[in-house]
């Protein structure tokens, strides 16, 4: 189970780094910006509940990104 936990943590960190908007992640997850930054920077061990909050925020962002129209013209 700890390997799944670590895999999830790494996936979330990668997504957050790609998004480059920790404040939005913090707002959507209900976590303080310092908590998000500490988890991403490896300065804090994330509890399971923290990862769940981060995953919920990331999934919300992913869902909203896919609903935006593209800039492509036909």
C-alpha positions as semicolon CSV with decimal commas, in nm:
position;residue;x (nm);y (nm);z (nm)
1;X;0,000;0,000;0,000
2;X;0,281;0,244;0,074
3;X;0,405;0,209;-0,284
4;X;0,060;0,313;-0,412
5;X;0,064;0,602;-0,167
6;X;0,407;0,713;-0,291
7;X;0,303;0,673;-0,655
8;X;-0,004;0,892;-0,599
9;X;0,207;1,153;-0,419
10;X;0,454;1,170;-0,708
11;X;0,175;1,198;-0,968
12;X;0,010;1,480;-0,776
13;X;0,337;1,668;-0,733
14;X;0,411;1,639;-1,105
15;X;0,066;1,769;-1,196
16;X;0,095;2,060;-0,951
17;X;0,438;2,152;-1,086
18;X;0,304;2,148;-1,443
19;X;0,006;2,365;-1,346
20;X;0,231;2,623;-1,179
21;X;-0,056;2,754;-0,970
22;X;-0,022;2,633;-0,615
23;X;-0,262;2,898;-0,489
24;X;-0,543;2,759;-0,704
25;X;-0,464;2,405;-0,588
26;X;-0,464;2,527;-0,228
27;X;-0,797;2,706;-0,269
28;X;-0,966;2,410;-0,435
29;X;-0,827;2,159;-0,186
30;X;-0,900;2,362;0,126
31;X;-0,533;2,345;0,224
32;X;-0,303;2,632;0,311
33;X;-0,064;2,739;0,035
34;X;0,229;2,657;0,266
35;X;0,104;2,300;0,303
36;X;0,080;2,258;-0,074
37;X;0,427;2,407;-0,124
38;X;0,580;2,197;0,153
39;X;0,438;1,876;0,006
40;X;0,555;1,967;-0,346
41;X;0,901;2,065;-0,224
42;X;0,938;1,751;-0,011
43;X;0,958;1,949;0,313
44;X;0,654;1,777;0,462
45;X;0,528;1,421;0,468
46;X;0,174;1,427;0,337
47;X;-0,100;1,255;0,531
48;X;-0,348;1,045;0,342
49;X;-0,618;1,309;0,394
50;X;-0,387;1,575;0,247
51;X;-0,328;1,365;-0,065
52;X;-0,702;1,307;-0,101
53;X;-0,764;1,684;-0,085
54;X;-0,488;1,747;-0,341
55;X;-0,619;1,474;-0,570
56;X;-0,971;1,617;-0,553
57;X;-0,841;1,962;-0,649
58;X;-0,629;1,824;-0,933
59;X;-0,920;1,620;-1,068
60;X;-1,138;1,931;-1,060
61;X;-0,880;2,121;-1,266
62;X;-0,841;1,833;-1,512
63;X;-1,218;1,811;-1,562
64;X;-1,249;2,182;-1,626
65;X;-0,955;2,189;-1,868
66;X;-1,115;1,930;-2,090
67;X;-1,437;2,129;-2,115
68;X;-1,273;2,438;-2,266
69;X;-1,284;2,469;-2,647
70;X;-0,956;2,454;-2,830
71;X;-0,810;2,737;-3,036
72;X;-0,803;2,520;-3,347
73;X;-0,995;2,644;-3,647
74;X;-1,133;2,419;-3,919
